[in-house]
Amino acid sequence: MQVHIMFFGQLTDITGTPNLILHDIPDTKTLQETLNELYPALANTKYAIAMNNKTIQCNSILSGDTTIALLPPFSGG
Amino acid sequence: MSKLAEKERYQRQISLKELGESGQQKLKNSKVLVVGAGGLGCPALLYMAGAGIGRIGIVDFDLVSLSNLHRQVLFSVHDIGFSKSLRAADILGQMNPEIEIEVFNQKLDNSNALEILAGFDIILDGTDNFASRYLINDACVLLNKTLVYGAISRFEGQLAVFNKASASTEIPANYRDLFPLPPADDEVLNCEEAGVIGVLPGIIGTMMANETIKLITGIGEPLLNRLLTYNSLNNQFFEMDLVVMPGTTKMIPENVDAFKAFNYNWFCNINSNFELKHEDFERIMNEQDIQIVDVREQGEELLIDDFKHIHIPLSHLKVQIPDIDAQTIVLICQSGKRSSSAAEILSKHYGKSRKIYSLKDGIAGWQKNK
């Protein structure tokens, strides 16, 4: 099972990449913990999470190949 | 305008069968408010005025500066130092004298937002800070107004239509369903610090106008309960459905009184402890032991010759704290937001050894009230 993670905006400053593939992650909470270990600065950053193009706010089970988008707020105008 | 001239002005869009004369009439009867006549607001205003939206409101208290011109396409060098909202109204009036333009040359806050928004059908958020974005969102929820949202950061933009139910979604999503809480003050850089390419707000602002025209005329599929992101570097669009979260309604002030009592600056981590009122600034500005520091970025500042000051951009100040001997330090920027961040940084460094202030509403607010 593959999880394709997309990073938007200034999150890519932290991750250094707009895309990341991880395998065998059971749920979004574990995914966030894994990402925080890989990129510690993510832990202190606010972002919205979309799973397969739908926003989520609580822990969700990842089953089958999944796309996760992490989207920070933009304030510029 | 005579019926004939009207038909001629709008002929190219009336001839679209989806729009037609009935669509043009809907545009003429509509009332749209644009908050922020900046990078997003300028192109949105141009196209909405061109399309013949009957009544357009413009809220902005800032002044045009040279560093605005690469993206705020309404303005020219002749407008520098003048009010954005007044100049925008004048320029749009020359382009289309048949529409009504209402100017709100003031800062939108929770004391005036409900009264201003109430007179319009659709609100466009083209502001540049989170306090305004949460304030506008909450006001739109309270008043049940459709909110066309656009925001940018460097090469990426976000676009959505909030607070408007579609046929398939009974409950409309709003900004807080996406971002329930604002980020920390230093987490997200604004355009001045992060930089922005002028074309990007041009694209997103134009798309905001397009969504508005679709909403009014009932054509196409506006981004109801959906968020679109655009990356100008690789031309990728990414769309997501906004799921309404059960907890969000509780976060929004439940009535007018609660809204007016809600401190959006505090909520968005803007510290008002250091705030210096205009009359106090004028009282102390010529004192002996005072240092006034302009923290705007290089090249962005309008020359100020009303008082002595030095220039240390916030981006420098974040890296290295300068030695300032004066007992009183007054920090100034364009709108008062960055000077507030600077005050917080200096206060951590100097502790109680200095009196540190941030000029309320920035240079723009002070020059307006002068």
Interface residues (C-beta under 8 A of the other chain):
Chain A: M6 F8 G9 Q10 N44 T45 K46 A48 A50 N53 K54 T55 I56 Q57 A69 L71 P72 P73 F74 S75 G76 G77
Chain B: G36 G38 G39 L40 G41 D125 G126 T127 D128 N129 F130 R133 G150 A151 I152 S153 R154 E156 G157 Q158 D177 L178 F179 P180 L181 P182 P183 A184 E187 V188 L189 N190 C191 A194 V196 P201 L227 T229 F238 E239 M240 D241 L242 V243 M245 G247
